[in-house]
Structure formats: structure tokens, C-alpha cells
Amino acid sequence: MKRPHFFIFAIFIIFCLKNSRAEEIRFVSVPNDSSVYNILTWQKPNRYRPVIILDGKWQYRIPSENIRGEVTIPSSCQFQEEVIFQRTFNPDTSLQNHLFRLVCYGINYYCEIFINNKFIGSHAGGYSSFYIDIPKDFIFFHKDNIVEIKVDTRLDGKTSIPQLFQANGIKNTFGIFRSIFLVAQPELFIDNPAITYKLNTDFSRCDVNVQFELYDLGNHLQNLSEDELKKERLSYQIELFSQRKKNLVFKTINKLD
């Protein structure tokens, strides 16, 4: 006669343990405010590269626990499994001739990113920012777009960076814990600039070398031949300003070669 009671009691314990695990899932969010643009120091926006801030309200779900909810991004959690984040965005039609780049300042640990159910890329490591260029035909301008990020927060202590254990009791931060946004690149843009300079011994002369890569919406201008580049009739302008006097020191206009 006691076995049924014991069986019911065991089921009750399992149910409580399962619920207590769900209760442990907590997000610590940092709501965005009007100063969010000021913290975009990498891939920063300007009048030629407007941004769509994706910080704010997201939906999340945890498949293994059948849990759904809403969270404010950026946020972090201590739950170590797969968490799927999702939200919508609707770009202005004035950006239709732009190439969009998704910029993520920090997602820990491993993530896979989809735009409108199409895979665009993955990344591992929460301590390194990254960006992914989105193919032009992936973005809609007549309806909402869905961005979905599958985040695996598990660290294995062998291949992951950081490892599961860190010295001095430093805690790992999991989830989309830093800002995330879209940059709208113009129809023709430069990327990966590299500036080097060399001063002579008495600082009376400075040689400056500027290199960059040129892209269009098809990402192919850097592969054009010399004759094809001449047909494009492209040129670029370099301006050098004095940081102390805030005035223009030097300007040059060059043809692309």
C-alpha cells in the first residue's frame, strides 16, 4: 500500500526539481538609452553609414526546457545550454540600395545567426567583436525581417575560450551581452583602411601611406582589372586635419589604380 504513495512522492520531487531548474534561468539586462550611439566605437555610424540599433526587446526560447519569454538586450545569464533569441526589424526604404552588415560587440559563447530563416554566419568567443555582411537579397523592405541568433552558452574547459574555470573566481558572461546593430553601407564604400606613416629625424617631413579596399553592392570592385577600373572613372580624396588647431592641413585627390 505504501508503494503508490512513494511513486507519487518521487514524481513530485522530479517535478519540483525540473521547475527549480527553470526558476534558475535569470537574465541581467542593461536597457539601452539615448546614449547608445556614443558607445558604438567600432564600425561606428556616420551620415554615410546609418545604423539600425537592435538593442531592446527580444523574444527568447530554450528548446530543452520548453521555456519562452522576453528579454532586454544586452543581457547576460548563467544558464548553460542553447538559448535562441529572436526579434524583427524593418529598414527604411531609403536604405534599399545599401549593403547591410550585422555588427555584434559580444555574444558568448558560440552563436549561429539567421536572417529571415537564412544562415548568414557563425562565431565563437564572447570576448571578440565581429561582423557579418548580409547578402542584399536577404533583406526585405516591404515587411518585417526576422533576425534569429542561436547561442550555445556551454563551455567545455578544453576547446572553448574562455574555459569553464577562470582564476580568481571571475564569472563568465553568457548570452548577447553587448550591443548589436546593423550598419547600412552605401552603394560604393571603402573598408579595411590601413594608414602608416614615417617621420624623418628632425620631424620636418612625414611620409603617409594609405591603403584600403573598395567594394560595391556585389563586393567585386577589388577584383576588376586595371582597364576595367579606368572605365569606372573612380577617384578618392584624402584630407589631413590638425588635431590641435582643428584646421585642414593637406588635401589630395587621386584616381583609383
GUROLO-511778 format. One record per residue (C-alpha): residue number from 0; residue in three letters; chain; x, y, z. Coordinates in nm, 4 decimals, padded with zeros to 6 digits. Each point is the difference from the previous one (the first is absolute). Example, Ala and Ser with C-alpha at 12.3 -4.5 7.8 and 13.67 -1.06 7.14 Angstrom:
REM GUROLO-511778
r num: 0	residu: ala	chaine: A	east: 01.2300	north: -00.4500	up: 00.7800
r num: 1	residu: ser	chaine: A	east: 00.1370	north: 00.3440	up: -00.0660
//
This chain:
REM GUROLO-511778
r num: 0	residu: met	chaine: A	east: 00.0000	north: 00.0000	up: 00.0000
r num: 1	residu: lys	chaine: A	east: 00.2961	north: 00.2343	up: 00.0521
r num: 2	residu: arg	chaine: A	east: 00.1500	north: -00.0392	up: -00.3485
r num: 3	residu: pro	chaine: A	east: -00.2581	north: 00.2193	up: -00.1816
r num: 4	residu: his	chaine: A	east: 00.0614	north: 00.2770	up: 00.2529
r num: 5	residu: phe	chaine: A	east: 00.3749	north: -00.0325	up: -00.0484
r num: 6	residu: phe	chaine: A	east: -00.0442	north: 00.0086	up: -00.3793
r num: 7	residu: ile	chaine: A	east: -00.2138	north: 00.3141	up: 00.0179
r num: 8	residu: phe	chaine: A	east: 00.2514	north: 00.1595	up: 00.2361
r num: 9	residu: ala	chaine: A	east: 00.2868	north: -00.0771	up: -00.2418
r num: 10	residu: ile	chaine: A	east: -00.1911	north: 00.1566	up: -00.2898
r num: 11	residu: phe	chaine: A	east: -00.0628	north: 00.3070	up: 00.2154
r num: 12	residu: ile	chaine: A	east: 00.3741	north: 00.0302	up: 00.0769
r num: 13	residu: ile	chaine: A	east: 00.0923	north: -00.0287	up: -00.3699
r num: 14	residu: phe	chaine: A	east: -00.2621	north: 00.2629	up: -00.0881
r num: 15	residu: cys	chaine: A	east: 00.1363	north: 00.2361	up: 00.2654
r num: 16	residu: leu	chaine: A	east: 00.3583	north: -00.0508	up: -00.1159
r num: 17	residu: lys	chaine: A	east: -00.0951	north: 00.0711	up: -00.3583
r num: 18	residu: asn	chaine: A	east: -00.1868	north: 00.3146	up: 00.0971
r num: 19	residu: ser	chaine: A	east: 00.2844	north: 00.1143	up: 00.2242
r num: 20	residu: arg	chaine: A	east: 00.2377	north: -00.0311	up: -00.2948
r num: 21	residu: ala	chaine: A	east: -00.2294	north: 00.2200	up: -00.2068
r num: 22	residu: glu	chaine: A	east: -00.0216	north: 00.2444	up: 00.2884
r num: 23	residu: glu	chaine: A	east: 00.3798	north: 00.0362	up: -00.0077
r num: 24	residu: ile	chaine: A	east: -00.0018	north: 00.1520	up: -00.3504
r num: 25	residu: arg	chaine: A	east: 00.0493	north: 00.3694	up: 00.0602
r num: 26	residu: phe	chaine: A	east: 00.1067	north: 00.2779	up: -00.2352
r num: 27	residu: val	chaine: A	east: 00.1828	north: 00.3114	up: 00.1152
r num: 28	residu: ser	chaine: A	east: -00.0797	north: 00.2697	up: -00.2564
r num: 29	residu: val	chaine: A	east: 00.1498	north: 00.3384	up: -00.0719
r num: 30	residu: pro	chaine: A	east: -00.2776	north: 00.2045	up: -00.1661
r num: 31	residu: asn	chaine: A	east: 00.1090	north: 00.2258	up: -00.2824
r num: 32	residu: asp	chaine: A	east: -00.0529	north: 00.3735	up: 00.0179
r num: 33	residu: ser	chaine: A	east: 00.0617	north: 00.3121	up: -00.2081
r num: 34	residu: ser	chaine: A	east: 00.3788	north: -00.0332	up: 00.0491
r num: 35	residu: val	chaine: A	east: 00.0222	north: -00.3391	up: -00.1746
r num: 36	residu: tyr	chaine: A	east: 00.1477	north: 00.1642	up: -00.3116
r num: 37	residu: asn	chaine: A	east: 00.2868	north: 00.1367	up: 00.2074
r num: 38	residu: ile	chaine: A	east: 00.1227	north: -00.3473	up: 00.0946
r num: 39	residu: leu	chaine: A	east: 00.0246	north: -00.1195	up: -00.3619
r num: 40	residu: thr	chaine: A	east: 00.3754	north: 00.0419	up: -00.0314
r num: 41	residu: trp	chaine: A	east: 00.0631	north: -00.2784	up: -00.2525
r num: 42	residu: gln	chaine: A	east: -00.1765	north: -00.0028	up: -00.3384
r num: 43	residu: lys	chaine: A	east: -00.1367	north: 00.3318	up: 00.1205
r num: 44	residu: pro	chaine: A	east: -00.2751	north: 00.1773	up: -00.1930
r num: 45	residu: asn	chaine: A	east: 00.0157	north: 00.3272	up: -00.1902
r num: 46	residu: arg	chaine: A	east: -00.2213	north: 00.1820	up: -00.2487
r num: 47	residu: tyr	chaine: A	east: 00.1092	north: -00.2366	up: -00.2771
r num: 48	residu: arg	chaine: A	east: -00.0327	north: -00.3151	up: 00.2120
r num: 49	residu: pro	chaine: A	east: -00.3262	north: 00.0189	up: 00.2002
r num: 50	residu: val	chaine: A	east: -00.0736	north: -00.2710	up: 00.2514
r num: 51	residu: ile	chaine: A	east: -00.3032	north: -00.1924	up: 00.1211
r num: 52	residu: ile	chaine: A	east: 00.0415	north: -00.0665	up: 00.3712
r num: 53	residu: leu	chaine: A	east: -00.1176	north: -00.3496	up: 00.0952
r num: 54	residu: asp	chaine: A	east: 00.0396	north: 00.0501	up: 00.3747
r num: 55	residu: gly	chaine: A	east: -00.3304	north: -00.0230	up: 00.1817
r num: 56	residu: lys	chaine: A	east: -00.2817	north: -00.2538	up: 00.0250
r num: 57	residu: trp	chaine: A	east: 00.0693	north: -00.3500	up: -00.1354
r num: 58	residu: gln	chaine: A	east: -00.1883	north: -00.3268	up: 00.0313
r num: 59	residu: tyr	chaine: A	east: 00.1916	north: -00.2996	up: 00.1273
r num: 60	residu: arg	chaine: A	east: -00.0681	north: -00.3701	up: 00.0304
r num: 61	residu: ile	chaine: A	east: 00.1851	north: -00.2927	up: 00.1529
r num: 62	residu: pro	chaine: A	east: -00.0885	north: -00.3142	up: -00.2017
r num: 63	residu: ser	chaine: A	east: 00.1190	north: -00.2494	up: 00.2610
r num: 64	residu: glu	chaine: A	east: -00.2186	north: 00.1548	up: 00.2710
r num: 65	residu: asn	chaine: A	east: -00.2950	north: 00.1079	up: -00.2192
r num: 66	residu: ile	chaine: A	east: 00.0351	north: 00.3495	up: 00.1456
r num: 67	residu: arg	chaine: A	east: -00.0862	north: 00.3232	up: -00.1806
r num: 68	residu: gly	chaine: A	east: 00.0197	north: 00.3592	up: 00.1065
r num: 69	residu: glu	chaine: A	east: 00.1088	north: 00.3554	up: -00.0681
r num: 70	residu: val	chaine: A	east: 00.3362	north: 00.1518	up: 00.0826
r num: 71	residu: thr	chaine: A	east: 00.1648	north: 00.3380	up: -00.0427
r num: 72	residu: ile	chaine: A	east: 00.3251	north: -00.0194	up: -00.1979
r num: 73	residu: pro	chaine: A	east: 00.2852	north: 00.0483	up: 00.0955
r num: 74	residu: ser	chaine: A	east: -00.0395	north: -00.2549	up: 00.2761
r num: 75	residu: ser	chaine: A	east: 00.1820	north: -00.2896	up: 00.1603
r num: 76	residu: cys	chaine: A	east: -00.0995	north: -00.3227	up: 00.1701
r num: 77	residu: gln	chaine: A	east: 00.1654	north: -00.2908	up: 00.1804
r num: 78	residu: phe	chaine: A	east: -00.2063	north: -00.2646	up: -00.1793
r num: 79	residu: gln	chaine: A	east: 00.2302	north: -00.2350	up: -00.1937
r num: 80	residu: glu	chaine: A	east: -00.1818	north: -00.1552	up: -00.2945
r num: 81	residu: glu	chaine: A	east: -00.1400	north: 00.1192	up: -00.3315
r num: 82	residu: val	chaine: A	east: -00.2035	north: 00.3201	up: 00.0137
r num: 83	residu: ile	chaine: A	east: -00.1675	north: 00.1327	up: -00.3141
r num: 84	residu: phe	chaine: A	east: -00.0544	north: 00.3770	up: -00.0281
r num: 85	residu: gln	chaine: A	east: -00.2281	north: 00.1576	up: -00.2608
r num: 86	residu: arg	chaine: A	east: -00.1319	north: 00.3426	up: -00.0971
r num: 87	residu: thr	chaine: A	east: -00.1219	north: 00.1901	up: -00.3058
r num: 88	residu: phe	chaine: A	east: 00.1231	north: 00.3154	up: -00.1723
r num: 89	residu: asn	chaine: A	east: -00.1335	north: 00.2044	up: -00.2904
r num: 90	residu: pro	chaine: A	east: 00.2545	north: 00.2119	up: -00.1915
r num: 91	residu: asp	chaine: A	east: -00.1018	north: 00.3268	up: -00.1615
r num: 92	residu: thr	chaine: A	east: -00.0464	north: -00.0150	up: -00.3775
r num: 93	residu: ser	chaine: A	east: 00.2617	north: 00.2763	up: -00.0369
r num: 94	residu: leu	chaine: A	east: 00.2592	north: -00.2680	up: 00.0840
r num: 95	residu: gln	chaine: A	east: -00.1068	north: -00.2305	up: -00.2814
r num: 96	residu: asn	chaine: A	east: 00.3230	north: 00.0528	up: -00.1973
r num: 97	residu: his	chaine: A	east: 00.2200	north: -00.0799	up: 00.2978
r num: 98	residu: leu	chaine: A	east: 00.1858	north: -00.3082	up: 00.1132
r num: 99	residu: phe	chaine: A	east: -00.0799	north: -00.0941	up: 00.3592
r num: 100	residu: arg	chaine: A	east: 00.2581	north: -00.1186	up: 00.2487
r num: 101	residu: leu	chaine: A	east: -00.0965	north: -00.1589	up: 00.3313
r num: 102	residu: val	chaine: A	east: 00.2384	north: 00.1134	up: 00.2747
r num: 103	residu: cys	chaine: A	east: 00.0157	north: -00.1895	up: 00.3308
r num: 104	residu: tyr	chaine: A	east: 00.2103	north: 00.1393	up: 00.2829
r num: 105	residu: gly	chaine: A	east: -00.0220	north: -00.3109	up: 00.2171
r num: 106	residu: ile	chaine: A	east: -00.1806	north: -00.3369	up: -00.0103
r num: 107	residu: asn	chaine: A	east: 00.1141	north: -00.2828	up: 00.2256
r num: 108	residu: tyr	chaine: A	east: 00.0796	north: -00.2697	up: -00.0777
r num: 109	residu: tyr	chaine: A	east: -00.0820	north: -00.1450	up: -00.3442
r num: 110	residu: cys	chaine: A	east: -00.2732	north: 00.1423	up: -00.2211
r num: 111	residu: glu	chaine: A	east: -00.1655	north: -00.0647	up: -00.3346
r num: 112	residu: ile	chaine: A	east: -00.1846	north: 00.2895	up: -00.1623
r num: 113	residu: phe	chaine: A	east: -00.2927	north: -00.0064	up: -00.2424
r num: 114	residu: ile	chaine: A	east: -00.1775	north: 00.2778	up: -00.1900
r num: 115	residu: asn	chaine: A	east: -00.3490	north: -00.0937	up: -00.1151
r num: 116	residu: asn	chaine: A	east: 00.0815	north: -00.3680	up: 00.0617
r num: 117	residu: lys	chaine: A	east: 00.3150	north: 00.0214	up: -00.2154
r num: 118	residu: phe	chaine: A	east: 00.3364	north: -00.0776	up: 00.1586
r num: 119	residu: ile	chaine: A	east: 00.2461	north: 00.2909	up: -00.0243
r num: 120	residu: gly	chaine: A	east: 00.2852	north: -00.1100	up: 00.2290
r num: 121	residu: ser	chaine: A	east: 00.1285	north: -00.1235	up: 00.3341
r num: 122	residu: his	chaine: A	east: 00.2500	north: 00.1103	up: 00.2627
r num: 123	residu: ala	chaine: A	east: 00.1701	north: -00.1418	up: 00.3087
r num: 124	residu: gly	chaine: A	east: 00.1281	north: 00.2014	up: 00.2943
r num: 125	residu: gly	chaine: A	east: -00.1721	north: 00.2719	up: 00.1969
r num: 126	residu: tyr	chaine: A	east: 00.3059	north: 00.2175	up: 00.0548
r num: 127	residu: ser	chaine: A	east: 00.0445	north: 00.0887	up: -00.3686
r num: 128	residu: ser	chaine: A	east: -00.2329	north: 00.2239	up: -00.1994
r num: 129	residu: phe	chaine: A	east: -00.0878	north: -00.1010	up: -00.3548
r num: 130	residu: tyr	chaine: A	east: -00.2105	north: 00.0917	up: -00.3007
r num: 131	residu: ile	chaine: A	east: -00.1721	north: -00.1925	up: -00.2786
r num: 132	residu: asp	chaine: A	east: -00.0926	north: 00.1487	up: -00.3374
r num: 133	residu: ile	chaine: A	east: -00.3554	north: -00.0881	up: -00.0993
r num: 134	residu: pro	chaine: A	east: -00.0717	north: -00.0831	up: -00.3667
r num: 135	residu: lys	chaine: A	east: -00.2142	north: 00.2688	up: -00.1604
r num: 136	residu: asp	chaine: A	east: -00.2937	north: -00.2253	up: -00.0899
r num: 137	residu: phe	chaine: A	east: -00.0323	north: -00.1231	up: 00.3616
r num: 138	residu: ile	chaine: A	east: -00.1577	north: 00.3285	up: 00.1186
r num: 139	residu: phe	chaine: A	east: -00.3650	north: 00.0988	up: -00.0572
r num: 140	residu: phe	chaine: A	east: -00.1221	north: 00.3589	up: -00.0242
r num: 141	residu: his	chaine: A	east: -00.3733	north: -00.0658	up: -00.0251
r num: 142	residu: lys	chaine: A	east: -00.0407	north: -00.2069	up: 00.3172
r num: 143	residu: asp	chaine: A	east: 00.1675	north: -00.0869	up: 00.3289
r num: 144	residu: asn	chaine: A	east: 00.3316	north: -00.1819	up: -00.0020
r num: 145	residu: ile	chaine: A	east: 00.0788	north: -00.2658	up: 00.2604
r num: 146	residu: val	chaine: A	east: 00.3437	north: -00.0320	up: 00.1546
r num: 147	residu: glu	chaine: A	east: 00.0563	north: -00.3192	up: 00.2003
r num: 148	residu: ile	chaine: A	east: 00.3106	north: -00.0794	up: 00.2021
r num: 149	residu: lys	chaine: A	east: 00.0591	north: -00.3458	up: 00.1419
r num: 150	residu: val	chaine: A	east: 00.2401	north: 00.0349	up: 00.2918
r num: 151	residu: asp	chaine: A	east: 00.1678	north: -00.3026	up: 00.1563
r num: 152	residu: thr	chaine: A	east: 00.1220	north: 00.1224	up: 00.3363
r num: 153	residu: arg	chaine: A	east: 00.1781	north: -00.3231	up: 00.0971
r num: 154	residu: leu	chaine: A	east: 00.3749	north: 00.0015	up: 00.0629
r num: 155	residu: asp	chaine: A	east: 00.1853	north: -00.3297	up: -00.0098
r num: 156	residu: gly	chaine: A	east: 00.3225	north: 00.0930	up: 00.1791
r num: 157	residu: lys	chaine: A	east: 00.2163	north: -00.1300	up: -00.2878
r num: 158	residu: thr	chaine: A	east: -00.0738	north: 00.1671	up: -00.3326
r num: 159	residu: ser	chaine: A	east: -00.2024	north: 00.3041	up: 00.1042
r num: 160	residu: ile	chaine: A	east: 00.1443	north: 00.3423	up: 00.0805
r num: 161	residu: pro	chaine: A	east: -00.0568	north: 00.0924	up: 00.2764
r num: 162	residu: gln	chaine: A	east: 00.0092	north: -00.3361	up: 00.1691
r num: 163	residu: leu	chaine: A	east: -00.2595	north: -00.1148	up: 00.2492
r num: 164	residu: phe	chaine: A	east: 00.2208	north: 00.0939	up: 00.2948
r num: 165	residu: gln	chaine: A	east: 00.1744	north: 00.3355	up: 00.0325
r num: 166	residu: ala	chaine: A	east: 00.2512	north: 00.1000	up: 00.2626
r num: 167	residu: asn	chaine: A	east: -00.0980	north: 00.2201	up: 00.2938
r num: 168	residu: gly	chaine: A	east: -00.3636	north: -00.0948	up: -00.0317
r num: 169	residu: ile	chaine: A	east: -00.0733	north: 00.2212	up: -00.3036
r num: 170	residu: lys	chaine: A	east: -00.3474	north: -00.0797	up: -00.1292
r num: 171	residu: asn	chaine: A	east: -00.0751	north: -00.0589	up: -00.3670
r num: 172	residu: thr	chaine: A	east: -00.2671	north: 00.2102	up: -00.1690
r num: 173	residu: phe	chaine: A	east: -00.2340	north: -00.1923	up: -00.2285
r num: 174	residu: gly	chaine: A	east: -00.2466	north: 00.1125	up: -00.2657
r num: 175	residu: ile	chaine: A	east: -00.0149	north: 00.3141	up: -00.2146
r num: 176	residu: phe	chaine: A	east: 00.1637	north: 00.2122	up: 00.2644
r num: 177	residu: arg	chaine: A	east: 00.1161	north: 00.2982	up: -00.2076
r num: 178	residu: ser	chaine: A	east: -00.1606	north: 00.2224	up: -00.2634
r num: 179	residu: ile	chaine: A	east: -00.1114	north: -00.1355	up: -00.3365
r num: 180	residu: phe	chaine: A	east: -00.0943	north: 00.2093	up: -00.3022
r num: 181	residu: leu	chaine: A	east: -00.0204	north: 00.0174	up: -00.3797
r num: 182	residu: val	chaine: A	east: 00.2194	north: 00.2333	up: -00.2044
r num: 183	residu: ala	chaine: A	east: -00.1338	north: 00.1093	up: -00.3392
r num: 184	residu: gln	chaine: A	east: 00.2994	north: 00.0255	up: -00.2317
r num: 185	residu: pro	chaine: A	east: -00.0378	north: 00.2315	up: -00.3027
r num: 186	residu: glu	chaine: A	east: -00.0151	north: -00.1306	up: -00.3544
r num: 187	residu: leu	chaine: A	east: 00.3742	north: 00.0608	up: -00.0360
r num: 188	residu: phe	chaine: A	east: 00.2172	north: -00.0070	up: 00.3116
r num: 189	residu: ile	chaine: A	east: 00.3507	north: -00.0560	up: 00.1282
r num: 190	residu: asp	chaine: A	east: 00.0935	north: -00.2476	up: 00.2683
r num: 191	residu: asn	chaine: A	east: 00.3031	north: -00.1277	up: 00.1941
r num: 192	residu: pro	chaine: A	east: 00.1969	north: 00.3261	up: -00.0143
r num: 193	residu: ala	chaine: A	east: 00.3658	north: -00.0124	up: 00.1003
r num: 194	residu: ile	chaine: A	east: 00.1989	north: 00.3187	up: 00.0680
r num: 195	residu: thr	chaine: A	east: 00.3748	north: -00.0041	up: 00.0628
r num: 196	residu: tyr	chaine: A	east: 00.2413	north: 00.2907	up: 00.0308
r num: 197	residu: lys	chaine: A	east: 00.3712	north: 00.0655	up: 00.0376
r num: 198	residu: leu	chaine: A	east: 00.1606	north: 00.3136	up: 00.1423
r num: 199	residu: asn	chaine: A	east: 00.3533	north: 00.1130	up: -00.0777
r num: 200	residu: thr	chaine: A	east: 00.2496	north: 00.0681	up: 00.2794
r num: 201	residu: asp	chaine: A	east: -00.0796	north: 00.3714	up: 00.0455
r num: 202	residu: phe	chaine: A	east: -00.3768	north: -00.0452	up: -00.0467
r num: 203	residu: ser	chaine: A	east: -00.0034	north: 00.2363	up: -00.2996
r num: 204	residu: arg	chaine: A	east: -00.1428	north: -00.2610	up: -00.2375
r num: 205	residu: cys	chaine: A	east: -00.2544	north: -00.2744	up: 00.0340
r num: 206	residu: asp	chaine: A	east: -00.0761	north: -00.2667	up: -00.2600
r num: 207	residu: val	chaine: A	east: -00.3535	north: -00.1347	up: 00.0262
r num: 208	residu: asn	chaine: A	east: -00.1207	north: -00.3173	up: -00.1687
r num: 209	residu: val	chaine: A	east: -00.3751	north: -00.0631	up: -00.0286
r num: 210	residu: gln	chaine: A	east: -00.1407	north: -00.3339	up: -00.1158
r num: 211	residu: phe	chaine: A	east: -00.3577	north: -00.1208	up: -00.0141
r num: 212	residu: glu	chaine: A	east: -00.2304	north: -00.2449	up: -00.1751
r num: 213	residu: leu	chaine: A	east: -00.2826	north: 00.1184	up: -00.2216
r num: 214	residu: tyr	chaine: A	east: -00.3360	north: -00.1744	up: -00.0148
r num: 215	residu: asp	chaine: A	east: -00.3317	north: 00.0398	up: -00.1725
r num: 216	residu: leu	chaine: A	east: -00.3249	north: -00.1827	up: 00.0676
r num: 217	residu: gly	chaine: A	east: 00.1375	north: -00.3047	up: -00.1780
r num: 218	residu: asn	chaine: A	east: 00.3286	north: 00.0100	up: 00.1958
r num: 219	residu: his	chaine: A	east: 00.1970	north: -00.0380	up: -00.3218
r num: 220	residu: leu	chaine: A	east: 00.1708	north: 00.3321	up: -00.0842
r num: 221	residu: gln	chaine: A	east: 00.3241	north: -00.1122	up: 00.1635
r num: 222	residu: asn	chaine: A	east: 00.0197	north: -00.2783	up: -00.2613
r num: 223	residu: leu	chaine: A	east: -00.0318	north: 00.2225	up: -00.3071
r num: 224	residu: ser	chaine: A	east: 00.2888	north: 00.0245	up: -00.2435
r num: 225	residu: glu	chaine: A	east: 00.1941	north: 00.3251	up: -00.0474
r num: 226	residu: asp	chaine: A	east: -00.1829	north: 00.0777	up: -00.3276
r num: 227	residu: glu	chaine: A	east: -00.3370	north: -00.0617	up: 00.1630
r num: 228	residu: leu	chaine: A	east: 00.0882	north: 00.2278	up: 00.2910
r num: 229	residu: lys	chaine: A	east: 00.0877	north: 00.2804	up: -00.2427
r num: 230	residu: lys	chaine: A	east: -00.3424	north: -00.0352	up: -00.1597
r num: 231	residu: glu	chaine: A	east: -00.1593	north: 00.0529	up: 00.3412
r num: 232	residu: arg	chaine: A	east: 00.1670	north: 00.3455	up: 00.0212
r num: 233	residu: leu	chaine: A	east: 00.0274	north: -00.0216	up: 00.3759
r num: 234	residu: ser	chaine: A	east: 00.2067	north: 00.2285	up: 00.2200
r num: 235	residu: tyr	chaine: A	east: 00.0486	north: 00.0514	up: 00.3724
r num: 236	residu: gln	chaine: A	east: 00.0860	north: 00.2946	up: 00.2207
r num: 237	residu: ile	chaine: A	east: 00.2249	north: 00.0022	up: 00.3059
r num: 238	residu: glu	chaine: A	east: -00.0171	north: 00.2836	up: 00.2520
r num: 239	residu: leu	chaine: A	east: 00.2373	north: 00.0540	up: 00.2912
r num: 240	residu: phe	chaine: A	east: -00.1165	north: 00.2095	up: 00.2947
r num: 241	residu: ser	chaine: A	east: 00.1950	north: 00.1463	up: 00.2906
r num: 242	residu: gln	chaine: A	east: -00.1294	north: -00.1459	up: 00.3247
r num: 243	residu: arg	chaine: A	east: 00.1287	north: 00.3014	up: 00.1930
r num: 244	residu: lys	chaine: A	east: -00.1188	north: 00.2827	up: -00.2281
r num: 245	residu: lys	chaine: A	east: -00.2933	north: -00.1896	up: -00.1544
r num: 246	residu: asn	chaine: A	east: 00.0856	north: 00.1339	up: -00.3448
r num: 247	residu: leu	chaine: A	east: 00.0642	north: -00.1671	up: -00.3352
r num: 248	residu: val	chaine: A	east: 00.3727	north: -00.0584	up: -00.0498
r num: 249	residu: phe	chaine: A	east: 00.0114	north: -00.1967	up: -00.3235
r num: 250	residu: lys	chaine: A	east: -00.2364	north: -00.1261	up: -00.2690
r num: 251	residu: thr	chaine: A	east: 00.0567	north: -00.2156	up: -00.3030
r num: 252	residu: ile	chaine: A	east: -00.2244	north: -00.1483	up: -00.2681
r num: 253	residu: asn	chaine: A	east: 00.1197	north: -00.3178	up: -00.1652
r num: 254	residu: lys	chaine: A	east: -00.1272	north: -00.2256	up: -00.2732
r num: 255	residu: leu	chaine: A	east: -00.0586	north: -00.3595	up: 00.0929
r num: 256	residu: asp	chaine: A	east: 00.2672	north: -00.2366	up: -00.1284
//
